[in-house]
Amino acid sequence: QVQLVESGGGLVQAGGSLRLSCVASGSIFSINTMGWYRQTPGKQRELVATSQSVDNTNYADSVKGRFTISRDNAKNTVYLQMNSLKPEDTAVYYCNAKLRTAAWGPLYNYWGQGTQVTVSS
């Protein structure tokens, strides 16, 4: 069994910063990609940022230059540093990991439970 546990959400004023963390634990052989997605009521979950390696990151256009994704592979942890937050960044943020539980096994897709980020104007 694999679990992803997020932390770091909360309420912040516009222009402020927050740092989200997500730790993956359980029967993990290797992690291919870790990332963050977000969702607001009535809308589809959308990509925020993903990291396949230090040199292979991907960001939504709406967060480029403001958010930074990083990983600590030794700790199976991914972070999202969010600066210059805007009210439109308000959402539930979900951690995602694509990983293998055994050598040569398939890639499985796991999600965290989500953490609320609220940005007030």
PAZAPA-4460 file (N, C-alpha, C; in steps of 0.05 Angstrom, whole numbers, plus 32768, in hexadecimal, padded with zeros to 4 digits):
% residues 121
    n_x    n_y    n_z   ca_x   ca_y   ca_z    c_x    c_y    c_z   seq   type   mol
   8011   7FE8   8000   8000   8000   8000   8012   8019   8000     1      Q     A
   8009   802D   7FF1   8018   8046   7FEF   8006   805D   7FF9     2      V     A
   8012   806F   8007   8003   8087   8011   8012   80A0   8009     3      Q     A
   8003   80B5   8002   800E   80CF   7FFE   8001   80E2   8012     4      L     A
   8011   80F0   8022   8006   8101   8036   8011   811D   8032     5      V     A
   7FFE   8130   802D   8005   814C   8028   8003   815C   8042     6      E     A
   8012   8172   8043   8010   8185   8059   8018   81A0   804E     7      S     A
   8012   81B4   805E   801B   81CF   8057   8006   81E2   804C     8      G     A
   7FED   81D9   8048   7FD9   81EB   803E   7FD0   81FE   8054     9      G     A
   7FBF   8211   804C   7FB5   8224   8060   7FAA   823C   8053    10      G     A
   7FA6   8251   8064   7F9B   826B   805B   7FB2   827F   805A    11      L     A
   7FB4   828D   8044   7FC9   82A1   8041   7FBD   82B9   8031    12      V     A
   7FC8   82D1   8036   7FC0   82E8   8027   7FCC   82E9   800B    13      Q     A
   7FBF   82F6   7FF9   7FCA   82F9   7FDE   7FE6   8305   7FE0    14      A     A
   7FF9   82FA   7FD0   8014   8303   7FD0   8026   82F3   7FE3    15      G     A
   8019   82E3   7FF4   8028   82D2   8007   8032   82B9   7FFB    16      G     A
   803E   82A8   800D   804A   828F   8004   8041   8278   8016    17      S     A
   8041   8260   800A   803D   8247   8018   804F   8232   800C    18      L     A
   8055   821E   801D   8065   8208   8013   8056   81EE   8019    19      R     A
   804F   81DF   8004   8042   81C5   8007   8057   81AF   8007    20      L     A
   8051   819A   8017   8063   8183   8017   8051   816A   8013    21      S     A
   805D   8156   8007   8050   813C   8003   8064   8126   8006    22      C     A
   805E   8114   8019   806F   80FD   801E   8061   80E3   8014    23      V     A
   8070   80D4   8004   8066   80BA   7FFB   8072   80A4   800C    24      A     A
   8061   8091   8015   806B   807C   8026   805D   8062   801F    25      S     A
   806A   804C   8027   805E   8031   8022   8070   8021   8010    26      G     A
   8063   800F   8001   8072   7FFC   7FF1   807A   8009   7FD6    27      S     A
   808F   8019   7FD8   8098   8028   7FC1   80B3   801D   7FB7    28      I     A
   80B4   8016   7F9E   80CE   800D   7F92   80DC   8026   7F86    29      F     A
   80CE   8035   7F77   80DA   804D   7F6B   80C3   8060   7F63    30      S     A
   80C9   807A   7F64   80B6   808F   7F5C   80BF   809B   7F42    31      I     A
   80AD   809C   7F2F   80B4   80A8   7F15   80AF   80C6   7F16    32      N     A
   8096   80CD   7F1B   808E   80E9   7F1B   807F   80F0   7F34    33      T     A
   8084   8108   7F3F   8073   8112   7F55   806A   812E   7F4C    34      M     A
   8052   8135   7F55   8048   814F   7F4C   8031   8158   7F5D    35      G     A
   8027   8170   7F56   8011   817D   7F64   7FFB   8184   7F4F    36      W     A
   7FE3   817F   7F57   7FCB   8187   7F48   7FB9   8196   7F5B    37      Y     A
   7FA6   81A5   7F50   7F93   81B4   7F61   7F77   81B2   7F54    38      R     A
   7F64   81B6   7F66   7F48   81B4   7F5D   7F37   81C8   7F6D    39      Q     A
   7F25   81D5   7F5F   7F11   81E7   7F6C   7EF5   81DB   7F66    40      T     A
   7EE1   81E1   7F77   7EC7   81D6   7F73   7EBC   81DA   7F57    41      P     A
   7EB2   81C5   7F4C   7EA6   81C6   7F31   7EB9   81C6   7F1A    42      G     A
   7ED3   81C4   7F20   7EE6   81C4   7F0B   7EF7   81AA   7F0C    43      K     A
   7F03   81A4   7EF5   7F14   818C   7EF4   7F2E   8191   7F02    44      Q     A
   7F3A   817C   7F0C   7F54   817E   7F18   7F68   8186   7F02    45      R     A
   7F7A   8199   7F09   7F8D   81A3   7EF5   7FAA   81A0   7EFF    46      E     A
   7FBC   819D   7EEC   7FD8   819B   7EF3   7FE2   81B6   7EFD    47      L     A
   7FF2   81B5   7F12   8000   81CC   7F1C   801E   81CA   7F14    48      V     A
   802B   81B4   7F1D   8047   81B0   7F17   804E   8192   7F1B    49      A     A
   8060   8189   7F0A   806A   816D   7F0D   8088   816D   7F0B    50      T     A
   8094   8158   7F17   80B1   8155   7F17   80B8   8138   7F12    51      S     A
   80C5   8134   7EFB   80CF   8119   7EF5   80EC   8116   7EFD    52      Q     A
   80F9   812C   7EFD   8115   812D   7F07   811C   814A   7F0C    53      S     A
   8134   814F   7F15   813C   816B   7F1A   813A   817C   7F01    54      V     A
   8141   8170   7EEB   8141   817F   7ED2   8128   817C   7EC1    55      D     A
   8115   816E   7ECB   80FC   8169   7EBC   80E4   8170   7ECD    56      N     A
   80DD   8189   7ECD   80C6   8193   7EDB   80B2   81A0   7EC8    57      T     A
   8099   81A1   7ED0   8084   81AC   7EBF   8072   81BD   7ED0    58      N     A
   806A   81D4   7EC6   8059   81E6   7ED6   8041   81EF   7EC5    59      Y     A
   802B   81F3   7ED2   8015   8201   7EC5   801D   821D   7EBF    60      A     A
   8014   8228   7EA9   801B   8244   7EA2   8013   8258   7EB8    61      D     A
   7FFD   8252   7EC5   7FF3   8265   7ED9   8005   8267   7EF2    62      S     A
   8017   8254   7EF6   8028   8254   7F0E   8045   8258   7F08    63      V     A
   804C   8258   7EEE   8069   825C   7EE7   8074   8275   7EF2    64      K     A
   808B   8273   7EFE   8098   828B   7F09   8090   8291   7F26    65      G     A
   807B   8283   7F2F   8071   8287   7F4B   8074   826E   7F5C    66      R     A
   8070   8257   7F50   8072   823E   7F5F   808B   822E   7F57    67      F     A
   8096   8220   7F6A   80AD   820F   7F64   80A9   81F3   7F70    68      T     A
   80AC   81DF   7F60   80AA   81C3   7F69   80C6   81B8   7F6E    69      I     A
   80C9   81A9   7F83   80E3   819C   7F88   80DE   8181   7F96    70      S     A
   80F2   8170   7F95   80EF   8155   7FA0   8107   814E   7FB1    71      R     A
   8102   813E   7FC5   8117   8132   7FD5   8113   8114   7FD1    72      D     A
   8122   8108   7FBE   811E   80EC   7FB6   8124   80D9   7FCD    73      N     A
   8137   80E1   7FDE   813F   80CF   7FF4   8128   80CD   8008    74      A     A
   8116   80E1   8009   8100   80E1   801C   80E5   80DD   800E    75      K     A
   80E6   80D7   7FF4   80CD   80D3   7FE5   80BA   80EA   7FE9    76      N     A
   80C4   8102   7FE8   80B5   811A   7FEF   80B6   812E   7FD8    77      T     A
   80A0   813B   7FD3   809E   8150   7FBF   8094   816A   7FCD    78      V     A
   809E   8180   7FC5   8097   819A   7FD1   808C   81AC   7FBB    79      Y     A
   807B   81BF   7FC3   8072   81D4   7FB1   8074   81EE   7FC0    80      L     A
   8088   81FE   7FB8   808A   8219   7FC3   8079   822C   7FB3    81      Q     A
   8066   8238   7FC0   8053   824A   7FB2   8058   8267   7FBC    82      M     A
   8061   8278   7FAA   8065   8294   7FB0   8052   82A6   7FA1    83      N     A
   8050   82BE   7FA9   803E   82D2   7F9C   8022   82C6   7F97    84      S     A
   8017   82BA   7FAB   7FFD   82AD   7FA8   7FE7   82C0   7FA1    85      L     A
   7FD5   82B6   7F91   7FBE   82C6   7F88   7FA4   82B8   7F91    86      K     A
   7F8E   82C8   7F94   7F75   82BB   7F9B   7F6D   82A4   7F89    87      P     A
   7F74   82A6   7F6F   7F6D   8291   7F5C   7F7D   8277   7F61    88      E     A
   7F91   8278   7F72   7FA0   8260   7F7A   7F91   824F   7F8F    89      D     A
   7F7B   825A   7F99   7F6B   824C   7FAD   7F60   8232   7FA2    90      T     A
   7F66   821C   7FAF   7F5D   8202   7FA5   7F66   81ED   7FBA    91      A     A
   7F5C   81D4   7FB5   7F67   81BD   7FC3   7F7F   81B3   7FB3    92      V     A
   7F95   81B1   7FBF   7FAD   81A8   7FB1   7FB3   818A   7FB7    93      Y     A
   7FB6   817B   7FA2   7FBA   815E   7FA5   7FD7   8157   7F9B    94      Y     A
   7FE3   8146   7FAB   7FFD   813A   7FA4   7FF8   8121   7F93    95      C     A
   8009   811D   7F7F   8007   8106   7F6D   8022   80F9   7F6B    96      N     A
   8022   80DF   7F69   803B   80D0   7F64   8036   80B9   7F51    97      A     A
   8048   80B6   7F3E   8047   80A0   7F2C   805F   808E   7F33    98      K     A
   805A   8076   7F3C   8070   8067   7F48   806C   8049   7F42    99      L     A
   8082   803B   7F48   8082   801D   7F46   8085   8012   7F62   100      R     A
   8076   7FFC   7F67   8078   7FEE   7F80   808A   7FD6   7F7F   101      T     A
   8094   7FD0   7F67   80A7   7FBA   7F63   80B7   7FBF   7F4A   102      A     A
   80CF   7FB4   7F49   80E0   7FB7   7F32   80D2   7FAB   7F1A   103      A     A
   80D4   7FBA   7F03   80C7   7FB1   7EEA   80A9   7FB0   7EEB   104      W     A
   809E   7FBA   7F01   8081   7FBB   7F03   8075   7FD3   7EF5   105      G     A
   805A   7FD4   7EF3   804E   7FEB   7EE5   804F   8004   7EF6   106      P     A
   804B   801B   7EE9   8048   8034   7EF8   802C   8037   7F03   107      L     A
   802A   803D   7F1C   8010   8042   7F29   800E   8060   7F2F   108      Y     A
   7FF5   8069   7F2F   7FEF   8085   7F33   7FE1   8088   7F4E   109      N     A
   7FEE   8098   7F60   7FE3   809B   7F7B   7FDD   80B9   7F80   110      Y     A
   7FC9   80BE   7F91   7FC1   80D9   7F99   7FC1   80DC   7FB7   111      W     A
   7FC8   80F4   7FC0   7FC4   80FB   7FDC   7FA7   8103   7FE1   112      G     A
   7FA2   8109   7FFA   7F86   8110   8002   7F7F   812D   7FFC   113      Q     A
   7F93   813D   7FF7   7F8E   8159   7FF0   7F92   816B   8008   114      G     A
   7F9B   8184   8003   7F9F   8198   8017   7F94   81B2   800D   115      T     A
   7F84   81C0   801D   7F77   81D9   8015   7F8B   81F0   8016   116      Q     A
   7F8B   81FF   8000   7F9A   8218   7FFF   7F86   822E   7FF9   117      V     A
   7F85   8242   800B   7F72   8258   8007   7F82   8272   8008   118      T     A
   7F7F   8282   7FF3   7F8D   829C   7FF0   7F78   82B2   7FF1   119      V     A
   7F7A   82C3   8005   7F67   82D8   8008   7F71   82F2   7FFB   120      S     A
   7F5E   8301   7FF1   7F65   831A   7FE3   7F68   8332   7FF5   121      S     A
***
